Amino acid sequence: MAEKLFILCTHGAEDPERATIPFVMATAAQAMDVVVVLGFQANGVTLPAIGVAERIAAPNFPPLKDLVLAYREAGGEFLVCGPCVATRNLDPKKDFLEGASVVSAATFIKECMEAKNVLNY
């Protein structure tokens, strides 16, 4: 059974570096055959929204849009906090990339408990 890593993202476009690093770590782990699940809370819920990654670039890192694509192509999924989505007036059915699921706190806890390690950005 493959090891599992859960990465929680809480920053969006307001902090390009903290928005990008979780995807760098996720794609590196996927390249090592680690199962990775990305979770998004607070401003992080904007990252898997359609068109957002194209506008974020952190110095000395690959473009976020390329990292998002690589993560998705490797089977990665996005778990997005329901209350955080509602606070930002995002539409769970229209505003997110394929592979995004709006979930509750219980799902985040389950993912954390099942993962060998949890990273928070």
N, C-alpha and C positions, 0 to 999 in steps of 0.2 A: 504494500500500500504506500502510495506517495505521501510525502510530508505535505502539510498544509500550512500556509501563511495567510494571516488576515491583516490587511493594511487599512487603517482608518484615516480618511482624509477630511480635514476640517477647514482647509483654506482654499480659496478660489482665486480668481484673477487678480485680487488685491495684493497677492503675494505670489508672483510667478514661480519663484524658486520652491516654495513649500507646496505649490500646486503640482510642480513637475517631479520632484523627488519621489513621491510615492509610485509614480508610473515607471521611473527608472528602476527602482527597487523591485517592482512587480515584474517587469520584463526580464530583469536579470535572474530573478528566482525562477520564472517560467523556463528560461534557457537551461536551468539546472534541474529541470523536471519536477519542480515544486508546484503544487496546486496553489494558486493564489486567488483570493477573493478580495476585491476592493470594496470598502464601505465608505459612504459619504454622509457627513453630518455638517451642520452649521453652513458656512459659505461654501464648503466643499461640495454641496449638492448641485452647485452650478456646473461643476466640471464635466459630468456626463450629459449635460444638456446639449442639444444640437447646436453646432456652430461656435461653441465656447472655446474648445481646444484650439481652433484655428487662430484665435486672437491672443494666445498665451505663448510667450517665448522667454525663457530664463537664460541669461548669459551663461555660456559654456556648457549648456545642456542641449540635447536634441530637441527639436520642436515638439511641443506637447501633442500636436495632432498626429505626428508620426508614432509617438509612444502609445497613444490611445489606440491607434490602428493595430499596432503590433500586439498589444495586450488582448484586444478583441480577437484577432486572428489566431492567437494561441489558446483561445477558449475562455478567456477571462470574462467575468460577469461584474456588474455594477449593482451594489445594494445601496439604495438611496433612502434616507430617513424621511418618513411620511410627514411628520410635523414640520420638519425643516423645509420640505417642498411646499407645503401649504403656506408657511410664513412668507415665502418668496413668491407666492402666487404663480407657481409653475404648474403646468398641467401634466399629471403623471402619464397620460395616454398620448400626448402630442409632443411634449417638449424634450424627450430624452432619446438618446441613442439606442439602437437595438442592443439588447442584452442588459438593459437597466430594469430593475424591479424596485418599486417603492415598497418599503418594509417597515416593520415596527421595531421597537427596542428589543423585543424578545428574539428576533432574528439576529440582531447584532450580538447579543449575549451568546446565543447558540454558536455562531461562527467563532467567536472568541474562545469559547470553551472547547471547541473541536480542533482548533488550530494548535500546532506545536508552538508557534510564536505569533505575537501580535505587535505590529508597528503602528505608531500614531504620529501623524504629521498635521 
